[in-house]
Amino acid sequence: MIARAEAIAPTLVPRQAEVEDRTYYAEDVHEAFSKAGFYRILVPRRYGGYEFGVDTFFRVVRTLARGCPSTGWMYCLGAVHAVFAATVFPERVQETIFSGGDFIAPSTVLPCGTAERHPDGGWIVNGTWGYCSGAPYATHFIGHTLVTPEEGDEPEVLLFVVSSDQFRRLDDWGRQLGLKGSGSHSLVIDNAHVPDDQTLPTHQSQYRVTQDTPGVRLHINPQYGGGPVSFAFLEAACLAVGIAKGALDEYEHLMRTRTTMFPPIVSRAEDPDFQRWYGEATGKLATAEAAVAGTVARWQDLCAEGPQAFTAEQDWRIATMCREVIRLSWAAVEQYVFPTAGSSSVSKGQRIERVWRDLSTLQSHAGIAVAMNTMANRELAKARFGIEDHH
């Protein structure tokens, strides 16, 4: 599977501008991913998937993001939610949502729209959900909405999953600074009837796995019993490493093909300053890559230990580790690669310029910026010291 990704990734490099113009990767790339089995890596075997480990999946993600950041992001945030779906939903729902084999499900954490009780059971859901990465080829959508409260009551969050025949995509992506081709369009749901068993009365960030999960019982695989909070941050960390490595690839190419501006005129590879800058960036990225591999392994180890091991403290600890991976990846690009590559190499449409925009956008992502830099620290400390909320 990894070898297939390594074969495809170089073909993505010259198509980055095309992907940004379209706002998502092309149909032939989607078909290549499907043929390679990328959309089945995390789908349970009993439904025709490969049920490979998340370590394999995230290596594929890093490889694809190295070739094209937007493509890697769109692929990851569409295919990755097979783990969450296989973890939290009951067997009857999983039989339905995984019946097509390939599973591509954007997911958002911001509650939008409304859910009202249907007289015959289930919910009537309406609303528009933004930033649905993976939307163009989505088979499903996992979102959050607010239950219409009784008079005087506070609205409650409802998590739900729906199939592609229950939503439509808006053509509203591509105006952002970076990740213009990540297919993060808005999805609209009009009066969709969602059965009760396709919903959960909770928010993804509050779902706890310490008492076992439907996925562990159904698939006898600890991978479907891991913490969803930390898993979401693993996605961002792996993408950051892959994207930054693409910039370093281009920097190495410039080292081999460009010369210094001032005498003695030598290749950049022979210049002590460029050697130092390249070494600094390489060291930070090598550390980030080792750290993210270790963090993925830690997530898997906690799953293997059993549901009781995956406490809130462990969940948030992994989130803080992912934050440091992103910081190292950004530092390699922002401190060394971008400012020394040369103005022509960071002009509009150049590979390093695109990576700088994409990593900037990754860091400004509300879920990453707020949850990792503020919420993760606070929640980790509260869990460690047994501090309870009083509001």
Rosetta blueprint (number, residue, H / E / L):
1 M L
2 I H
3 A H
4 R H
5 A H
6 E H
7 A H
8 I H
9 A H
10 P H
11 T H
12 L H
13 V H
14 P H
15 R H
16 Q H
17 A H
18 E H
19 V H
20 E H
21 D H
22 R H
23 T L
24 Y L
25 Y L
26 A L
27 E H
28 D H
29 V H
30 H H
31 E H
32 A H
33 F H
34 S H
35 K H
36 A H
37 G L
38 F H
39 Y H
40 R H
41 I L
42 L L
43 V L
44 P L
45 R H
46 R H
47 Y H
48 G L
49 G L
50 Y L
51 E L
52 F L
53 G L
54 V H
55 D H
56 T H
57 F H
58 F H
59 R H
60 V H
61 V H
62 R H
63 T H
64 L H
65 A H
66 R H
67 G H
68 C L
69 P H
70 S H
71 T H
72 G H
73 W H
74 M H
75 Y H
76 C H
77 L H
78 G H
79 A H
80 V L
81 H L
82 A H
83 V H
84 F H
85 A H
86 A H
87 T H
88 V H
89 F L
90 P L
91 E H
92 R H
93 V H
94 Q H
95 E H
96 T H
97 I H
98 F L
99 S L
100 G L
101 G L
102 D L
103 F L
104 I L
105 A L
106 P L
107 S E
108 T L
109 V L
110 L L
111 P L
112 C L
113 G L
114 T E
115 A E
116 E E
117 R E
118 H L
119 P L
120 D L
121 G L
122 G L
123 W E
124 I E
125 V E
126 N E
127 G E
128 T E
129 W E
130 G E
131 Y E
132 C E
133 S E
134 G L
135 A H
136 P H
137 Y H
138 A L
139 T L
140 H E
141 F E
142 I E
143 G E
144 H E
145 T E
146 L E
147 V E
148 T L
149 P L
150 E L
151 E L
152 G L
153 D L
154 E L
155 P L
156 E E
157 V E
158 L E
159 L E
160 F E
161 V E
162 V E
163 S E
164 S H
165 D H
166 Q H
167 F L
168 R E
169 R E
170 L L
171 D L
172 D L
173 W L
174 G L
175 R L
176 Q L
177 L L
178 G L
179 L L
180 K L
181 G L
182 S L
183 G L
184 S E
185 H E
186 S E
187 L E
188 V E
189 I E
190 D E
191 N E
192 A E
193 H E
194 V E
195 P L
196 D H
197 D H
198 Q H
199 T E
200 L E
201 P L
202 T L
203 H L
204 Q H
205 S H
206 Q H
207 Y L
208 R L
209 V L
210 T L
211 Q L
212 D L
213 T L
214 P H
215 G H
216 V H
217 R H
218 L H
219 H H
220 I L
221 N L
222 P H
223 Q H
224 Y H
225 G H
226 G L
227 G L
228 P H
229 V H
230 S H
231 F H
232 A H
233 F H
234 L H
235 E H
236 A H
237 A H
238 C H
239 L H
240 A H
241 V H
242 G H
243 I H
244 A H
245 K H
246 G H
247 A H
248 L H
249 D H
250 E H
251 Y H
252 E H
253 H H
254 L H
255 M H
256 R H
257 T H
258 R L
259 T E
260 T L
261 M L
262 F L
263 P L
264 P L
265 I L
266 V L
267 S E
268 R H
269 A H
270 E H
271 D L
272 P H
273 D H
274 F H
275 Q H
276 R H
277 W H
278 Y H
279 G H
280 E H
281 A H
282 T H
283 G H
284 K H
285 L H
286 A H
287 T H
288 A H
289 E H
290 A H
291 A H
292 V H
293 A H
294 G H
295 T H
296 V H
297 A H
298 R H
299 W H
300 Q H
301 D H
302 L H
303 C H
304 A H
305 E H
306 G L
307 P H
308 Q H
309 A H
310 F L
311 T L
312 A H
313 E H
314 Q H
315 D H
316 W H
317 R H
318 I H
319 A H
320 T H
321 M H
322 C H
323 R H
324 E H
325 V H
326 I H
327 R H
328 L H
329 S H
330 W H
331 A H
332 A H
333 V H
334 E H
335 Q H
336 Y H
337 V H
338 F H
339 P H
340 T H
341 A L
342 G L
343 S H
344 S H
345 S H
346 V H
347 S L
348 K L
349 G L
350 Q L
351 R H
352 I H
353 E H
354 R H
355 V H
356 W H
357 R H
358 D H
359 L H
360 S H
361 T H
362 L H
363 Q H
364 S H
365 H L
366 A H
367 G H
368 I H
369 A H
370 V H
371 A H
372 M H
373 N H
374 T H
375 M H
376 A H
377 N H
378 R H
379 E H
380 L H
381 A H
382 K H
383 A H
384 R H
385 F H
386 G L
387 I L
388 E L
389 D L
390 H L
391 H L
